[in-house]
Amino acid sequence: MTPQAAARPWRVIVVGGGPAGLMAAEVLSAHGVAVDVFERMPTMGRKFLMAGRGGLNITHGEAAPAFVARYRERAAIVGDWLAGFDGAAVRRWVEGFGIETFVGSSGKVFPKGMKAAPLLRAWLARLQAAGVHLHVRHRWLGWTADGRWRFSTPDGERTVTADAAVLALGGGSWARLGSDGAWCDPLAAAGVPVAPLRPANCGFELDWPAEFAARHAGAPLKAVGLRFVDAAGRTHHRSGECLVTRHGLQGPLIYALSAELRDALVAGPLAVELDLMPDRSAEALAARLAQARGPRSLPAHWQRAVGLKGIKADLVRDALPRDAWADAARVAAVLKALPLTLTATRPIDEAISTAGGVSFSGLDAHLMLGARPGVFCAGEMLDWEAPTGGYLLTACLASGRVAARGVLDWLDR
């Protein structure tokens, strides 16, 4: 670690105890600034802990150009953040706590123990050793008429003064863990442009037949492809695995296309095609299905000929009239392009993350609000989005560093 810098005569508050806020606090305290972190939940980093419950994906091993492209229309902005703290830097930072990391087969990077709790404990201990004061059960309410910061606490309302501040309040998903988007109103009232929050990395609704939903909700659909054409005529296609839910579909394949699916749904219900056997052509499937089945039942023939069984077989049966089940060409066509209609995204609180938030038009290059000089923003509350796979966490950490350095530059000036 670098030596602690000489103390500066400033007090900076960080509102939000997630990855972006804690990283801002780390950078500020390392430069001798007195820092107080205010978090509305009973403990810091609740969403961080939940996201890492099944294995903390800290970043991705993808090469820089492809990595940056994951941020879609915000690639240039987020790319600037990552120039100062990229995936390799995230790994070095984690390893600085004595926690080894490794790259999984998919390119995702994890701590060796897989869990988020050891990293969070070590991080909070480092911050407190550096003099950072952590305050929980403090919900930010806005500002007083004279510019003091208002917080609701178990002991009543509290006001705080500061020389500068970093807002890192998260998006609008998983409200029970602290990210409820309640910050939108006070910022909008202060003249800050805020784009409406929308679900990202989310599930989608469709009307399954009732019997199918009852039988298969919670079941995985493995080795499938999803294809659709958006309103501009662009074809989107990806293969992977997803999960059938009572309401529709979710899971890695769906999350990977969720931004494009969500945006296409603005125009109304969206027709998509599910390829149930992406590694085989329709012609090859039809030829196998057309073989004589002898005394075997039709389900047994499907399974023997092309491995069609279980949930995929039920999807085919629901998509075709009964008298077409023995038609090899029609069954093969449905296997390659099962028609489904998505009707809506699932509610924002179920989403892994959100799009929308503080618009970059209201921020300078250091993430300071034009409407509130000395107030900087970081993390998921900004108007950007990314797929799962470590991209979200990496950019949140990097944005916290950008905001903190912006604070230091502004105070120095």
N, C-alpha and C positions, 0 to 999 in steps of 0.2 A: 504493500500500500504506500501511497505517497504521503509525505509528512503533512501533518495538519497545518493549514495556512494560519497566518496571524489573524486574530479576531478583527472583524469589521464592525463598525458601530451601527449595524442595522438589524432590524427584526423583520423576518419574512415569514408569512404563513403559507402553508400548503393545505388546501382544502380537498380532502380525498386521500384515503390511505390504501389505494391500490398500487399496482406496479409503476404507473407513470408518476404518481404523487410521491411515492417513496424514493424513486430514482431522482426526482427533482430535489427532494430533501437531502439525499446523499451528496449530490454535487454541491449544493449550497453550503452544507455544513463543512464539507471538505475545503471550502474557501473562506472559512472563518465567520460565516453568517449565522446568527442565532435563528433557529428554525423551530416553528411549532406546526405540527401536523394535526389537523382536525378531521375526524372520521365519524360519520353518523352511526355506524354499527358498533356493537359492543367490543369488537376486536378488529384489528387491521387485516387487510388482504383477504376478505372472506370469499370473494369471487375467484381470486387467484387460487385459494385452497381448493375450492370446488372444481375449478377447471383442471386441477392437477390430481383429482381423486383417482382417476383411472390411469395415471401416468402423466407427469408434467412435461408437456412438449414445449421446451423453452425457445427453440428456433428451428431453422431448417438449413440443411447443408447445401442447398441449391446455389449455383453460381450466381454472381451479382446481377447480371442483366435479367435473367429469368426471375430471380427473387424480386427485384424492383418492379417488374412487370405485373406482379400479382396484385399491385395496388391500383390497377386499372387507370381511371382518369386522374387519379392523384399520384401516379407513379413519379412524376417529376418532383413534387413537393416532398413526398415521403422518402424518395431517393436521396434528397438533400439531408434529411435527418439521418438516414442510414450511412451516409458518407462519414459521419462521426461516430457511429456505433452500430455496426452491422452484425450479422449472425455470428461471425467469428469472434467479435468483441463480446457478444453475449456469453459465448462459451467460456472465454477467458475470465469474464466477470464472475460467472458461477463457480468456476474452478478456483477463483480467488478466495472463496469461502471454504476451500478444502473439499469440495464436492466434485467428484469426477463426472464427466459427461461422455456420452457415446452417440454415434449416428446409427439409427435403425435402418432396416432394409428399405424403407420408403424415403429415406433422406431426412426424416424428422430427427431432431436432436433431443435427448432426454438426460436428466441427471441419472447417475448409475443406480441409485436407489429408487428412481422413478417418482418419488413423492415430492409434493410441494412443501410440506410442513418443515422439514429440516432446513431448506433454503430460506423460508420466511422467518423462522426463528433466528437463524444466524444473521439475517439482514437486519431485523429489528434490534438485535443485540448490538450490532455494529452502529446503527443510527443512534441508539441511546448512549453508547460509549462516546460518540462524537458530540453529545450534548443536545441532540434533537429531542424535543418534548412531544410526546404522543398523547393526544386527547381523544377519547372515544365518547360515543353517545352525544356528539355535537352535530346537529343538522344545520347546514347553512340556510339562512332565510333571506339573505340579501344585505342591503346596506341601510344604515340610518341616514337621516337627512344631511348629517355632517360627514358622511363617508366612512363611519365605523362599520366593521363587519358584525352582522347579527347571527347568533347561533341559538338554536333551541337546545336545551340540555335538560336532564332529569331534575335539575334544581331551578328551572326557569330560564328565561332568556338571558343571554350573556352577550356583551359587545366587546370587540377586540380591535385594537389599532395595529397597524403594520406599515412598514415602509414600502413593501411590495408584496405580491401574492401570486401563487400558482394555483389555478383551479384545475383539478384532475378528478372530476366527478363521475367518470364513466358514462356509459350510454343509457339505454332505457330497458335493457333486458335483465332478467333475474332480479326483480325488485326486492325479493326477500333477502338478497345478499348485499343490497345497498345501492344498486344501479337502477334508479327509478325515473330518471329524467326530470325530476322536480326542479332542477336548476334552470330549465328552459325559460320559465316565466320571469324570474327576476332578471335574467340576462336580457331577455327581449324587452322588458320594461326599461332597462338601462340603455336601450338603443343598440344592442348587439344583434347583428343579423344571425338568425338561427334557422337552419333548414329543418323541416319536420323529421323527427326520428322515424326510421323504418326498420323492420326486421332484416337481419343479415345472417347468413349461415343458419337458415331456418327450415322448418318443414312446410309442406303444402297440403292443401285440402283437395280431396276429390271424393266423389260419391261411390264408394265401393258397394257392391251388392251386400245386403245385410248379413247373409249367411257367410260370405267370404270374409267380411270384417270380423265377425264373431269367431271364426275358425283360425284366422291367420294374423290378427293384430299382435304385433310384437315379433313377428317372424322375419328373418333376413331374406332378402332377395340377392343372391350372390351371382357374380359374373354376369351382369346385365349392362345394357347400354341405354342411354336416354338421348333422344333427338327431338329437336323442335325448331321451328322457323319463327323468328320474331317479326314485328311489324315492318321492319326495314328490309325484310327478305333475307336476313342473315341466318344461316343454318348453324345451330349449336349442337355439338355432340360430345359425349364423354361416356366412358365405361367405368364400372366399379361395382360397388355394393351399396345397397340401401336397405331401409327397414320399412315394412308395412306397419302402419298405425291404424287405429280405429277411424282416424279422420283422413288419412291419406298416406303420404310418403315422407320420410326424413332419412338422415344418415349421410355418410361421406359423399356418395355420388350426388345426392340432392344438394348438399351444402356447397359442393364445388360449382354448381350451376345456379345457386340461389339468387345471386344478384341479377343475372340475365333473366331467370324465370320471373322474379319479382317485378322487374321493370316491364317485361312483356305483358304481365297480368294487368297493368294499368289500363290496357285497351279492352279488357274483359276476359272471360274464360279462355284458357289457353290449351289448344290441342297439342299433345306430345305423343311420341311413340316410344315404347319400351321394347328394346331388342333383348329377348330372353335367352338367345344363344349367339352372342356377338362373334364367336370364333368360327361359326359355320355359315355358309351361304344358304339362301332360300332354296336354291336348286339342289344342293347336297342334302338338305333336310328333307325335301320333298321326295327325293330318290329313295332315301332310307325308309321314309314313312310309307311309300308305295309298295314296298316289298310285301309279299303274301304273309299274313299273320297266322294262318292255319287255325288251330283251335284256341289260340290265345285270346283273352279278352282284349278289348281296345286299350284300356289303361296299361295292361301288361305289354302290349305291342308298342305303345308309345315309349314306355320305359326301355324296352329292349332295343328298339330301333334308334332312338336318339337320346335316351336318358331322361326323357320328360316324365316328371313325377311331382308329387307334392304340390307346393304352392304354385309352381309354374304351370302344372297341368290344370289346376283349378282356374287359373287366369285364362287359359285357352278355352276351357269349357264355358266360362262365363262370357267370353267374347264371341263365341260362335253358336248358331242354333244347333240343336242336337243332331239334326240330319246332316250336318257338315262335319261332324267329328271324324268321320271315316274318309274325308276328302283330303288326301295328302297335300295337295297344293295349297288349299285354304288354311290348313293347320300350319304349314310351313310359313305362309305369308303372315299369319298372326304371330308366330314365334319370332319373326324378324321385325315386326312393326305392330305390336299390340297397341291399339289406340286407347288413350286415356285423356281425360279433360281435367286440368287443374282449375280450380275455381277461386282460390284465395291463398294467401300466406296464412300460416298459423299465427296466433297472437304474438305481439312483440315480446311479451314477457317470457315466452317459451324459447325465443331465439337465443343462439349462442352469443350473438353480438348485434350491434345496430349500425345502420348507416344514418347519414344526416347528423345534425349537431351544429356547433359553432362554425359559421361559414368563413372560409379563408379570406373572403373579401373584407371581413371585419378585423383581420389580424395582420400584423407586419411579419417580416421574415423571421423574427425572433419569437413569434407566437404571442405578441402582446396585443391586447384589445385596443383598437383605435378609440372606442367609446369610453374606455377606462384605462388611461395610462398607468402603468405600474402593475396591471393585472394581466397575467399570462395564462394561457390554457394549454393543456397537454392531454394525451391519451385518447380514449374512445369518445370523449365528448366532442372532439373535432369531427368535421364532416369528411371522413374517409372510411373505407372499409377494406377488409382483406379476408381471404379464405382461412379456414383452420389449417393447422400444420406448423404453427410456431410464428407465422407472419404477424398475427395480431399482437402477441406479446412483445416481439422484437420491436415493432414500430411504437408501441406504447412506451417501452423503456427508452427508446431513442428520442421520442418527443419530449419525455420528461427531462432529458439532458439538454435538449435545445431550449426548452422554456427556462430552465435554471440558468443556463449561460446567458439567456436574454435578460433575466433579472439582474445578474451580476453586471452585465454591460450597461444596463439602464441605470442602476444605482451608482456605478462608477462615474457615469456622465452627469 
